[in-house]
Amino acid sequence: ALREAVVKRLAAKQLRFSALALMATHTHSGFGGYWDNAIAERTSMGKFDEKIFEFLAMRISEAISRANATKIPARIGHGSIHLPGSVRNRRDAANPTDPVLSVIRIDDLQGNPKARIVNFAAHATVLGAKNLALSADFPGALAAALEKRLAVALFTVAAAGDIRPMSVAGSTRFEKAR
């Protein structure tokens, strides 16, 4: 439903796509209520709220419109790095994990970095269940750090299942997420 609402808003702006995929990671420190689904309401998302749904549809369509208006020719590449010890299975440490961090690199034709898409298999659970502040957890901190050097940085979660990032230095959970 969210994708269809975005497509409808874009069509009103004369933007039409033959394919549009909305992808996102999730955070355990975010709002719910944007999925009109009785099971989701009871198990994880909270009560459906039309205002939240419309807000998300508006912001996503605005972001796509801005990206379309500023598009340039670009080069794309990719790479990955194996990060042993960076994640663990939060249910059973003996179960396998995927500690590979992959990156899609997008540069302009002169080789200047424009965007990175980082993919990593770890739940955004550094802040923990007691945190009630709205936060993008470590994926947000990662994107913010990259965006100091790039125009755009995105995070997508790989097959994370029960995988969580290992603790890192920091005296507070927010410092650890950063």
PyMOL commands that place a pseudoatom at each C-alpha (Angstrom):
pseudoatom trace, name=CA, resn=ALA, resi=1, chain=A, elem=C, hetatm=0, pos=[0.000, 0.000, 0.000]
pseudoatom trace, name=CA, resn=LEU, resi=2, chain=A, elem=C, hetatm=0, pos=[2.847, 2.402, 0.782]
pseudoatom trace, name=CA, resn=ARG, resi=3, chain=A, elem=C, hetatm=0, pos=[4.482, 1.718, -2.589]
pseudoatom trace, name=CA, resn=GLU, resi=4, chain=A, elem=C, hetatm=0, pos=[1.181, 2.331, -4.381]
pseudoatom trace, name=CA, resn=ALA, resi=5, chain=A, elem=C, hetatm=0, pos=[0.657, 5.608, -2.506]
pseudoatom trace, name=CA, resn=VAL, resi=6, chain=A, elem=C, hetatm=0, pos=[4.148, 6.736, -3.547]
pseudoatom trace, name=CA, resn=VAL, resi=7, chain=A, elem=C, hetatm=0, pos=[3.560, 5.732, -7.182]
pseudoatom trace, name=CA, resn=LYS, resi=8, chain=A, elem=C, hetatm=0, pos=[0.283, 7.690, -7.187]
pseudoatom trace, name=CA, resn=ARG, resi=9, chain=A, elem=C, hetatm=0, pos=[1.980, 10.813, -5.820]
pseudoatom trace, name=CA, resn=LEU, resi=10, chain=A, elem=C, hetatm=0, pos=[4.786, 10.527, -8.379]
pseudoatom trace, name=CA, resn=ALA, resi=11, chain=A, elem=C, hetatm=0, pos=[2.303, 10.099, -11.248]
pseudoatom trace, name=CA, resn=ALA, resi=12, chain=A, elem=C, hetatm=0, pos=[0.642, 13.347, -10.165]
pseudoatom trace, name=CA, resn=LYS, resi=13, chain=A, elem=C, hetatm=0, pos=[4.061, 14.988, -10.696]
pseudoatom trace, name=CA, resn=GLN, resi=14, chain=A, elem=C, hetatm=0, pos=[4.357, 13.365, -14.132]
pseudoatom trace, name=CA, resn=LEU, resi=15, chain=A, elem=C, hetatm=0, pos=[6.967, 10.870, -12.872]
pseudoatom trace, name=CA, resn=ARG, resi=16, chain=A, elem=C, hetatm=0, pos=[6.327, 7.316, -13.932]
pseudoatom trace, name=CA, resn=PHE, resi=17, chain=A, elem=C, hetatm=0, pos=[8.572, 4.327, -13.386]
pseudoatom trace, name=CA, resn=SER, resi=18, chain=A, elem=C, hetatm=0, pos=[8.411, 0.935, -15.056]
pseudoatom trace, name=CA, resn=ALA, resi=19, chain=A, elem=C, hetatm=0, pos=[9.760, -0.514, -11.812]
pseudoatom trace, name=CA, resn=LEU, resi=20, chain=A, elem=C, hetatm=0, pos=[9.935, 1.011, -8.366]
pseudoatom trace, name=CA, resn=ALA, resi=21, chain=A, elem=C, hetatm=0, pos=[11.132, -0.944, -5.365]
pseudoatom trace, name=CA, resn=LEU, resi=22, chain=A, elem=C, hetatm=0, pos=[10.977, 0.533, -1.885]
pseudoatom trace, name=CA, resn=MET, resi=23, chain=A, elem=C, hetatm=0, pos=[13.599, -0.964, 0.395]
pseudoatom trace, name=CA, resn=ALA, resi=24, chain=A, elem=C, hetatm=0, pos=[14.327, -0.236, 3.990]
pseudoatom trace, name=CA, resn=THR, resi=25, chain=A, elem=C, hetatm=0, pos=[15.989, -1.597, 7.017]
pseudoatom trace, name=CA, resn=HIS, resi=26, chain=A, elem=C, hetatm=0, pos=[14.189, -1.329, 10.303]
pseudoatom trace, name=CA, resn=THR, resi=27, chain=A, elem=C, hetatm=0, pos=[15.053, -0.016, 13.696]
pseudoatom trace, name=CA, resn=HIS, resi=28, chain=A, elem=C, hetatm=0, pos=[13.872, -1.156, 17.065]
pseudoatom trace, name=CA, resn=SER, resi=29, chain=A, elem=C, hetatm=0, pos=[13.762, 2.551, 17.983]
pseudoatom trace, name=CA, resn=GLY, resi=30, chain=A, elem=C, hetatm=0, pos=[11.225, 3.843, 15.498]
pseudoatom trace, name=CA, resn=PHE, resi=31, chain=A, elem=C, hetatm=0, pos=[7.584, 4.495, 14.993]
pseudoatom trace, name=CA, resn=GLY, resi=32, chain=A, elem=C, hetatm=0, pos=[5.107, 1.998, 13.646]
pseudoatom trace, name=CA, resn=GLY, resi=33, chain=A, elem=C, hetatm=0, pos=[1.524, 2.334, 12.600]
pseudoatom trace, name=CA, resn=TYR, resi=34, chain=A, elem=C, hetatm=0, pos=[2.090, 2.766, 8.874]
pseudoatom trace, name=CA, resn=TRP, resi=35, chain=A, elem=C, hetatm=0, pos=[1.008, -0.745, 7.892]
pseudoatom trace, name=CA, resn=ASP, resi=36, chain=A, elem=C, hetatm=0, pos=[-2.738, -1.369, 7.889]
pseudoatom trace, name=CA, resn=ASN, resi=37, chain=A, elem=C, hetatm=0, pos=[-2.517, -5.006, 8.946]
pseudoatom trace, name=CA, resn=ALA, resi=38, chain=A, elem=C, hetatm=0, pos=[-4.256, -6.494, 11.984]
pseudoatom trace, name=CA, resn=ILE, resi=39, chain=A, elem=C, hetatm=0, pos=[-1.514, -9.036, 12.718]
pseudoatom trace, name=CA, resn=ALA, resi=40, chain=A, elem=C, hetatm=0, pos=[1.225, -6.400, 12.446]
pseudoatom trace, name=CA, resn=GLU, resi=41, chain=A, elem=C, hetatm=0, pos=[-0.760, -4.078, 14.729]
pseudoatom trace, name=CA, resn=ARG, resi=42, chain=A, elem=C, hetatm=0, pos=[-0.874, -6.731, 17.426]
pseudoatom trace, name=CA, resn=THR, resi=43, chain=A, elem=C, hetatm=0, pos=[2.645, -8.110, 17.109]
pseudoatom trace, name=CA, resn=SER, resi=44, chain=A, elem=C, hetatm=0, pos=[4.967, -5.265, 16.255]
pseudoatom trace, name=CA, resn=MET, resi=45, chain=A, elem=C, hetatm=0, pos=[3.819, -2.180, 14.401]
pseudoatom trace, name=CA, resn=GLY, resi=46, chain=A, elem=C, hetatm=0, pos=[1.265, -0.612, 16.675]
pseudoatom trace, name=CA, resn=LYS, resi=47, chain=A, elem=C, hetatm=0, pos=[-2.139, 0.673, 15.627]
pseudoatom trace, name=CA, resn=PHE, resi=48, chain=A, elem=C, hetatm=0, pos=[-2.401, 1.885, 12.035]
pseudoatom trace, name=CA, resn=ASP, resi=49, chain=A, elem=C, hetatm=0, pos=[-2.303, 5.676, 11.814]
pseudoatom trace, name=CA, resn=GLU, resi=50, chain=A, elem=C, hetatm=0, pos=[-3.275, 7.273, 8.487]
pseudoatom trace, name=CA, resn=LYS, resi=51, chain=A, elem=C, hetatm=0, pos=[-1.230, 10.399, 9.329]
pseudoatom trace, name=CA, resn=ILE, resi=52, chain=A, elem=C, hetatm=0, pos=[1.982, 8.376, 9.671]
pseudoatom trace, name=CA, resn=PHE, resi=53, chain=A, elem=C, hetatm=0, pos=[1.229, 6.508, 6.438]
pseudoatom trace, name=CA, resn=GLU, resi=54, chain=A, elem=C, hetatm=0, pos=[0.600, 9.763, 4.539]
pseudoatom trace, name=CA, resn=PHE, resi=55, chain=A, elem=C, hetatm=0, pos=[3.714, 11.386, 6.033]
pseudoatom trace, name=CA, resn=LEU, resi=56, chain=A, elem=C, hetatm=0, pos=[5.885, 8.508, 4.832]
pseudoatom trace, name=CA, resn=ALA, resi=57, chain=A, elem=C, hetatm=0, pos=[4.284, 8.462, 1.360]
pseudoatom trace, name=CA, resn=MET, resi=58, chain=A, elem=C, hetatm=0, pos=[4.843, 12.224, 1.060]
pseudoatom trace, name=CA, resn=ARG, resi=59, chain=A, elem=C, hetatm=0, pos=[8.483, 12.130, 2.220]
pseudoatom trace, name=CA, resn=ILE, resi=60, chain=A, elem=C, hetatm=0, pos=[9.399, 9.150, 0.045]
pseudoatom trace, name=CA, resn=SER, resi=61, chain=A, elem=C, hetatm=0, pos=[7.822, 10.673, -3.068]
pseudoatom trace, name=CA, resn=GLU, resi=62, chain=A, elem=C, hetatm=0, pos=[9.549, 14.008, -2.353]
pseudoatom trace, name=CA, resn=ALA, resi=63, chain=A, elem=C, hetatm=0, pos=[12.915, 12.246, -2.054]
pseudoatom trace, name=CA, resn=ILE, resi=64, chain=A, elem=C, hetatm=0, pos=[12.371, 10.445, -5.360]
pseudoatom trace, name=CA, resn=SER, resi=65, chain=A, elem=C, hetatm=0, pos=[11.326, 13.705, -7.038]
pseudoatom trace, name=CA, resn=ARG, resi=66, chain=A, elem=C, hetatm=0, pos=[14.451, 15.488, -5.758]
pseudoatom trace, name=CA, resn=ALA, resi=67, chain=A, elem=C, hetatm=0, pos=[16.663, 12.610, -6.899]
pseudoatom trace, name=CA, resn=ASN, resi=68, chain=A, elem=C, hetatm=0, pos=[15.068, 12.644, -10.331]
pseudoatom trace, name=CA, resn=ALA, resi=69, chain=A, elem=C, hetatm=0, pos=[15.542, 16.409, -10.658]
pseudoatom trace, name=CA, resn=THR, resi=70, chain=A, elem=C, hetatm=0, pos=[19.252, 16.213, -9.785]
pseudoatom trace, name=CA, resn=LYS, resi=71, chain=A, elem=C, hetatm=0, pos=[20.254, 13.013, -11.589]
pseudoatom trace, name=CA, resn=ILE, resi=72, chain=A, elem=C, hetatm=0, pos=[23.560, 12.943, -13.454]
pseudoatom trace, name=CA, resn=PRO, resi=73, chain=A, elem=C, hetatm=0, pos=[25.505, 10.393, -15.492]
pseudoatom trace, name=CA, resn=ALA, resi=74, chain=A, elem=C, hetatm=0, pos=[27.384, 8.112, -13.123]
pseudoatom trace, name=CA, resn=ARG, resi=75, chain=A, elem=C, hetatm=0, pos=[29.655, 5.104, -12.760]
pseudoatom trace, name=CA, resn=ILE, resi=76, chain=A, elem=C, hetatm=0, pos=[28.829, 2.260, -10.449]
pseudoatom trace, name=CA, resn=GLY, resi=77, chain=A, elem=C, hetatm=0, pos=[31.051, -0.293, -8.773]
pseudoatom trace, name=CA, resn=HIS, resi=78, chain=A, elem=C, hetatm=0, pos=[30.947, -2.682, -5.859]
pseudoatom trace, name=CA, resn=GLY, resi=79, chain=A, elem=C, hetatm=0, pos=[33.107, -4.363, -3.278]
pseudoatom trace, name=CA, resn=SER, resi=80, chain=A, elem=C, hetatm=0, pos=[32.922, -6.245, -0.021]
pseudoatom trace, name=CA, resn=ILE, resi=81, chain=A, elem=C, hetatm=0, pos=[34.949, -6.957, 3.066]
pseudoatom trace, name=CA, resn=HIS, resi=82, chain=A, elem=C, hetatm=0, pos=[34.801, -9.845, 5.493]
pseudoatom trace, name=CA, resn=LEU, resi=83, chain=A, elem=C, hetatm=0, pos=[34.511, -8.616, 9.112]
pseudoatom trace, name=CA, resn=PRO, resi=84, chain=A, elem=C, hetatm=0, pos=[34.947, -11.646, 11.382]
pseudoatom trace, name=CA, resn=GLY, resi=85, chain=A, elem=C, hetatm=0, pos=[33.747, -11.077, 14.933]
pseudoatom trace, name=CA, resn=SER, resi=86, chain=A, elem=C, hetatm=0, pos=[31.546, -8.133, 13.968]
pseudoatom trace, name=CA, resn=VAL, resi=87, chain=A, elem=C, hetatm=0, pos=[28.208, -9.936, 14.432]
pseudoatom trace, name=CA, resn=ARG, resi=88, chain=A, elem=C, hetatm=0, pos=[26.740, -12.811, 16.388]
pseudoatom trace, name=CA, resn=ASN, resi=89, chain=A, elem=C, hetatm=0, pos=[23.521, -14.758, 16.473]
pseudoatom trace, name=CA, resn=ARG, resi=90, chain=A, elem=C, hetatm=0, pos=[21.493, -13.257, 19.327]
pseudoatom trace, name=CA, resn=ARG, resi=91, chain=A, elem=C, hetatm=0, pos=[19.530, -16.488, 19.938]
pseudoatom trace, name=CA, resn=ASP, resi=92, chain=A, elem=C, hetatm=0, pos=[22.334, -19.072, 19.665]
pseudoatom trace, name=CA, resn=ALA, resi=93, chain=A, elem=C, hetatm=0, pos=[25.980, -18.054, 19.317]
pseudoatom trace, name=CA, resn=ALA, resi=94, chain=A, elem=C, hetatm=0, pos=[26.703, -21.424, 17.660]
pseudoatom trace, name=CA, resn=ASN, resi=95, chain=A, elem=C, hetatm=0, pos=[24.504, -20.600, 14.667]
pseudoatom trace, name=CA, resn=PRO, resi=96, chain=A, elem=C, hetatm=0, pos=[26.138, -19.164, 11.531]
pseudoatom trace, name=CA, resn=THR, resi=97, chain=A, elem=C, hetatm=0, pos=[26.334, -15.474, 10.681]
pseudoatom trace, name=CA, resn=ASP, resi=98, chain=A, elem=C, hetatm=0, pos=[27.188, -13.466, 7.583]
pseudoatom trace, name=CA, resn=PRO, resi=99, chain=A, elem=C, hetatm=0, pos=[29.941, -10.991, 8.551]
pseudoatom trace, name=CA, resn=VAL, resi=100, chain=A, elem=C, hetatm=0, pos=[30.364, -9.600, 5.028]
pseudoatom trace, name=CA, resn=LEU, resi=101, chain=A, elem=C, hetatm=0, pos=[29.857, -5.877, 4.529]
pseudoatom trace, name=CA, resn=SER, resi=102, chain=A, elem=C, hetatm=0, pos=[29.132, -5.029, 0.879]
pseudoatom trace, name=CA, resn=VAL, resi=103, chain=A, elem=C, hetatm=0, pos=[29.178, -1.606, -0.734]
pseudoatom trace, name=CA, resn=ILE, resi=104, chain=A, elem=C, hetatm=0, pos=[27.808, -0.273, -3.994]
pseudoatom trace, name=CA, resn=ARG, resi=105, chain=A, elem=C, hetatm=0, pos=[29.783, 2.817, -4.984]
pseudoatom trace, name=CA, resn=ILE, resi=106, chain=A, elem=C, hetatm=0, pos=[28.321, 5.509, -7.214]
pseudoatom trace, name=CA, resn=ASP, resi=107, chain=A, elem=C, hetatm=0, pos=[30.620, 8.212, -8.605]
pseudoatom trace, name=CA, resn=ASP, resi=108, chain=A, elem=C, hetatm=0, pos=[30.159, 10.949, -11.162]
pseudoatom trace, name=CA, resn=LEU, resi=109, chain=A, elem=C, hetatm=0, pos=[31.995, 10.544, -14.483]
pseudoatom trace, name=CA, resn=GLN, resi=110, chain=A, elem=C, hetatm=0, pos=[35.022, 12.396, -13.075]
pseudoatom trace, name=CA, resn=GLY, resi=111, chain=A, elem=C, hetatm=0, pos=[35.349, 9.843, -10.260]
pseudoatom trace, name=CA, resn=ASN, resi=112, chain=A, elem=C, hetatm=0, pos=[33.969, 12.051, -7.489]
pseudoatom trace, name=CA, resn=PRO, resi=113, chain=A, elem=C, hetatm=0, pos=[32.007, 10.044, -4.914]
pseudoatom trace, name=CA, resn=LYS, resi=114, chain=A, elem=C, hetatm=0, pos=[28.269, 10.724, -4.974]
pseudoatom trace, name=CA, resn=ALA, resi=115, chain=A, elem=C, hetatm=0, pos=[26.671, 7.879, -3.043]
pseudoatom trace, name=CA, resn=ARG, resi=116, chain=A, elem=C, hetatm=0, pos=[27.272, 4.609, -1.275]
pseudoatom trace, name=CA, resn=ILE, resi=117, chain=A, elem=C, hetatm=0, pos=[24.856, 1.828, -0.507]
pseudoatom trace, name=CA, resn=VAL, resi=118, chain=A, elem=C, hetatm=0, pos=[26.060, -0.308, 2.381]
pseudoatom trace, name=CA, resn=ASN, resi=119, chain=A, elem=C, hetatm=0, pos=[24.610, -3.775, 2.943]
pseudoatom trace, name=CA, resn=PHE, resi=120, chain=A, elem=C, hetatm=0, pos=[25.279, -5.684, 6.164]
pseudoatom trace, name=CA, resn=ALA, resi=121, chain=A, elem=C, hetatm=0, pos=[23.533, -8.493, 8.016]
pseudoatom trace, name=CA, resn=ALA, resi=122, chain=A, elem=C, hetatm=0, pos=[22.863, -7.072, 11.476]
pseudoatom trace, name=CA, resn=HIS, resi=123, chain=A, elem=C, hetatm=0, pos=[19.730, -5.915, 13.258]
pseudoatom trace, name=CA, resn=ALA, resi=124, chain=A, elem=C, hetatm=0, pos=[19.629, -2.325, 14.458]
pseudoatom trace, name=CA, resn=THR, resi=125, chain=A, elem=C, hetatm=0, pos=[19.519, -3.372, 18.112]
pseudoatom trace, name=CA, resn=VAL, resi=126, chain=A, elem=C, hetatm=0, pos=[22.515, -1.580, 19.636]
pseudoatom trace, name=CA, resn=LEU, resi=127, chain=A, elem=C, hetatm=0, pos=[20.243, 0.796, 21.568]
pseudoatom trace, name=CA, resn=GLY, resi=128, chain=A, elem=C, hetatm=0, pos=[18.279, -2.036, 23.135]
pseudoatom trace, name=CA, resn=ALA, resi=129, chain=A, elem=C, hetatm=0, pos=[14.654, -2.621, 24.019]
pseudoatom trace, name=CA, resn=LYS, resi=130, chain=A, elem=C, hetatm=0, pos=[14.543, -0.006, 26.801]
pseudoatom trace, name=CA, resn=ASN, resi=131, chain=A, elem=C, hetatm=0, pos=[15.334, 2.852, 24.436]
pseudoatom trace, name=CA, resn=LEU, resi=132, chain=A, elem=C, hetatm=0, pos=[12.217, 4.903, 23.694]
pseudoatom trace, name=CA, resn=ALA, resi=133, chain=A, elem=C, hetatm=0, pos=[13.951, 7.620, 21.656]
pseudoatom trace, name=CA, resn=LEU, resi=134, chain=A, elem=C, hetatm=0, pos=[13.358, 7.684, 17.910]
pseudoatom trace, name=CA, resn=SER, resi=135, chain=A, elem=C, hetatm=0, pos=[16.627, 6.551, 16.343]
pseudoatom trace, name=CA, resn=ALA, resi=136, chain=A, elem=C, hetatm=0, pos=[18.071, 4.888, 13.262]
pseudoatom trace, name=CA, resn=ASP, resi=137, chain=A, elem=C, hetatm=0, pos=[20.525, 3.055, 15.563]
pseudoatom trace, name=CA, resn=PHE, resi=138, chain=A, elem=C, hetatm=0, pos=[23.873, 2.078, 14.016]
pseudoatom trace, name=CA, resn=PRO, resi=139, chain=A, elem=C, hetatm=0, pos=[22.636, 2.214, 10.357]
pseudoatom trace, name=CA, resn=GLY, resi=140, chain=A, elem=C, hetatm=0, pos=[21.742, 5.872, 10.863]
pseudoatom trace, name=CA, resn=ALA, resi=141, chain=A, elem=C, hetatm=0, pos=[25.082, 6.621, 12.486]
pseudoatom trace, name=CA, resn=LEU, resi=142, chain=A, elem=C, hetatm=0, pos=[26.864, 4.862, 9.623]
pseudoatom trace, name=CA, resn=ALA, resi=143, chain=A, elem=C, hetatm=0, pos=[24.920, 6.838, 6.990]
pseudoatom trace, name=CA, resn=ALA, resi=144, chain=A, elem=C, hetatm=0, pos=[25.536, 10.124, 8.845]
pseudoatom trace, name=CA, resn=ALA, resi=145, chain=A, elem=C, hetatm=0, pos=[29.291, 9.451, 9.032]
pseudoatom trace, name=CA, resn=LEU, resi=146, chain=A, elem=C, hetatm=0, pos=[29.474, 8.616, 5.331]
pseudoatom trace, name=CA, resn=GLU, resi=147, chain=A, elem=C, hetatm=0, pos=[27.362, 11.643, 4.389]
pseudoatom trace, name=CA, resn=LYS, resi=148, chain=A, elem=C, hetatm=0, pos=[30.016, 13.932, 5.853]
pseudoatom trace, name=CA, resn=ARG, resi=149, chain=A, elem=C, hetatm=0, pos=[32.057, 12.952, 2.775]
pseudoatom trace, name=CA, resn=LEU, resi=150, chain=A, elem=C, hetatm=0, pos=[29.302, 12.025, 0.294]
pseudoatom trace, name=CA, resn=ALA, resi=151, chain=A, elem=C, hetatm=0, pos=[26.015, 13.425, -0.876]
pseudoatom trace, name=CA, resn=VAL, resi=152, chain=A, elem=C, hetatm=0, pos=[24.076, 10.247, -0.091]
pseudoatom trace, name=CA, resn=ALA, resi=153, chain=A, elem=C, hetatm=0, pos=[24.644, 7.134, 1.980]
pseudoatom trace, name=CA, resn=LEU, resi=154, chain=A, elem=C, hetatm=0, pos=[22.088, 4.379, 2.332]
pseudoatom trace, name=CA, resn=PHE, resi=155, chain=A, elem=C, hetatm=0, pos=[22.017, 1.252, 4.471]
pseudoatom trace, name=CA, resn=THR, resi=156, chain=A, elem=C, hetatm=0, pos=[20.211, -1.937, 3.572]
pseudoatom trace, name=CA, resn=VAL, resi=157, chain=A, elem=C, hetatm=0, pos=[20.032, -4.893, 5.867]
pseudoatom trace, name=CA, resn=ALA, resi=158, chain=A, elem=C, hetatm=0, pos=[21.144, -8.240, 4.491]
pseudoatom trace, name=CA, resn=ALA, resi=159, chain=A, elem=C, hetatm=0, pos=[19.724, -11.545, 5.723]
pseudoatom trace, name=CA, resn=ALA, resi=160, chain=A, elem=C, hetatm=0, pos=[19.983, -10.601, 9.386]
pseudoatom trace, name=CA, resn=GLY, resi=161, chain=A, elem=C, hetatm=0, pos=[17.491, -13.012, 10.950]
pseudoatom trace, name=CA, resn=ASP, resi=162, chain=A, elem=C, hetatm=0, pos=[18.656, -13.206, 14.556]
pseudoatom trace, name=CA, resn=ILE, resi=163, chain=A, elem=C, hetatm=0, pos=[21.977, -11.476, 13.878]
pseudoatom trace, name=CA, resn=ARG, resi=164, chain=A, elem=C, hetatm=0, pos=[23.083, -8.512, 15.949]
pseudoatom trace, name=CA, resn=PRO, resi=165, chain=A, elem=C, hetatm=0, pos=[26.245, -6.396, 15.842]
pseudoatom trace, name=CA, resn=MET, resi=166, chain=A, elem=C, hetatm=0, pos=[28.889, -7.069, 18.457]
pseudoatom trace, name=CA, resn=SER, resi=167, chain=A, elem=C, hetatm=0, pos=[29.413, -4.436, 21.122]
pseudoatom trace, name=CA, resn=VAL, resi=168, chain=A, elem=C, hetatm=0, pos=[32.000, -1.790, 20.424]
pseudoatom trace, name=CA, resn=ALA, resi=169, chain=A, elem=C, hetatm=0, pos=[33.661, 0.941, 22.457]
pseudoatom trace, name=CA, resn=GLY, resi=170, chain=A, elem=C, hetatm=0, pos=[31.499, 3.569, 24.093]
pseudoatom trace, name=CA, resn=SER, resi=171, chain=A, elem=C, hetatm=0, pos=[30.126, 4.255, 27.544]
pseudoatom trace, name=CA, resn=THR, resi=172, chain=A, elem=C, hetatm=0, pos=[26.509, 4.714, 26.423]
pseudoatom trace, name=CA, resn=ARG, resi=173, chain=A, elem=C, hetatm=0, pos=[24.424, 2.766, 23.925]
pseudoatom trace, name=CA, resn=PHE, resi=174, chain=A, elem=C, hetatm=0, pos=[24.210, 5.856, 21.693]
pseudoatom trace, name=CA, resn=GLU, resi=175, chain=A, elem=C, hetatm=0, pos=[28.022, 6.102, 21.657]
pseudoatom trace, name=CA, resn=LYS, resi=176, chain=A, elem=C, hetatm=0, pos=[28.188, 2.403, 20.772]
pseudoatom trace, name=CA, resn=ALA, resi=177, chain=A, elem=C, hetatm=0, pos=[25.696, 2.892, 17.927]
pseudoatom trace, name=CA, resn=ARG, resi=178, chain=A, elem=C, hetatm=0, pos=[27.858, 5.713, 16.562]
for i in range(1, 178): cmd.bond("trace and resi %d" % i, "trace and resi %d" % (i + 1))
show_as sticks, trace
zoom trace
